[in-house]
Amino acid sequence: ASKRIAVIVSGYASRYRYDYPFQPVLSDKGDTRVLLYAISSLPIGDGSSELPLISSEGMDGEYCSARKIHGVAHIVRQSNVETYNHITHHLSRYHDDYALDSKEMYVKHATSRAKLI
């Protein structure tokens, strides 16, 4: 049987790399990467040779935990809903669209916009 080791890297993608207003609704897109290496024949000698990479897989969400259960790797990740750019920003009292509105007009305009979101 081939011996392998999985290396999980999180923080792989920048959370702020997306251009507003095109940020995805779920944050941490492509944030986790799993690299699978063969370790059947570990380097002998000075250890300067690289392990052979078997596969590499990108996953959405931030890494939380991992377990091997009955020979199967289970990787737990989480994503957050990006509410600011998709909801809050458009309804903020400080949004440019409401700059000249009275309190009553702001409530009316923001309520109308909220129904469209």
C-alpha positions in Angstrom: 0.0 0.0 0.0 1.2 3.5 -0.9 1.8 5.7 2.1 0.6 9.3 1.8 0.4 12.4 3.8 -2.2 15.2 3.3 -1.2 18.8 3.9 -4.0 21.3 4.5 -3.3 24.9 3.8 -5.8 27.6 4.8 -5.6 31.3 4.0 -4.7 30.3 0.5 -6.9 33.0 -1.1 -7.1 36.6 -0.1 -10.4 37.5 1.5 -10.1 41.0 -0.1 -9.0 40.1 -3.6 -12.5 40.5 -5.1 -13.4 43.7 -6.7 -16.4 45.4 -5.2 -19.3 44.9 -6.1 -18.4 41.5 -7.5 -17.5 39.8 -4.3 -19.0 36.4 -3.9 -21.9 36.0 -1.4 -19.9 33.3 0.5 -16.6 34.5 1.8 -13.3 32.5 1.7 -13.8 31.3 -1.9 -10.9 28.9 -2.7 -9.4 29.5 0.8 -8.3 26.0 1.6 -6.0 23.7 -0.4 -5.3 20.1 0.3 -2.0 18.7 -1.1 -1.4 15.0 -1.1 2.2 13.7 -1.1 3.6 10.2 -1.4 5.8 9.3 1.5 6.5 5.6 0.6 10.1 6.4 -0.1 11.0 9.3 2.2 14.2 11.1 1.1 17.4 9.5 2.4 20.5 11.3 3.1 20.5 15.1 3.5 16.7 15.3 3.0 16.9 17.9 0.3 14.9 16.1 -2.3 11.2 17.0 -2.5 8.3 14.6 -1.8 6.3 13.7 -4.9 3.0 15.6 -5.1 0.2 13.2 -6.0 -2.7 15.7 -6.1 -3.8 19.1 -5.2 -7.4 20.2 -4.6 -8.8 23.7 -3.8 -11.8 24.0 -1.6 -14.1 26.9 -0.6 -14.2 27.9 3.1 -11.7 28.4 5.9 -10.2 25.3 7.4 -11.6 24.4 10.9 -10.7 20.8 11.6 -9.8 17.4 10.0 -10.1 13.8 11.1 -9.4 10.4 9.5 -12.3 8.0 10.3 -12.1 4.5 9.0 -9.5 5.4 6.4 -11.5 8.4 5.1 -10.3 12.0 5.5 -13.0 14.4 6.7 -12.1 18.1 6.4 -14.3 20.7 8.0 -14.5 24.1 6.5 -16.7 27.1 7.0 -17.7 30.1 4.9 -19.5 33.2 6.1 -22.2 35.1 4.2 -20.8 38.4 3.0 -23.6 40.7 4.1 -21.9 44.1 3.9 -21.5 44.4 0.1 -24.7 42.5 -0.7 -27.1 43.9 1.8 -25.9 46.4 4.5 -24.0 48.7 2.2 -27.1 49.3 0.1 -29.3 50.1 3.1 -26.9 52.2 5.1 -28.0 55.7 6.1 -24.6 56.9 5.0 -24.9 55.5 1.4 -24.6 58.3 -1.2 -28.1 57.5 -2.5 -29.6 58.7 0.8 -27.3 61.7 1.5 -30.0 64.4 1.0 -32.9 62.4 2.3 -34.8 63.3 5.4 -35.3 60.6 8.0 -38.7 59.8 6.6 -37.5 59.7 2.9 -34.5 57.5 3.9 -36.8 55.0 5.5 -39.1 55.0 2.5 -36.2 54.6 -0.1 -34.3 52.0 2.0 -37.4 50.0 2.5 -38.1 50.0 -1.3 -34.5 49.0 -2.0 -34.6 46.2 0.6 -37.6 44.6 -1.1 -35.4 44.3 -4.3 -32.4 42.7 -2.6 
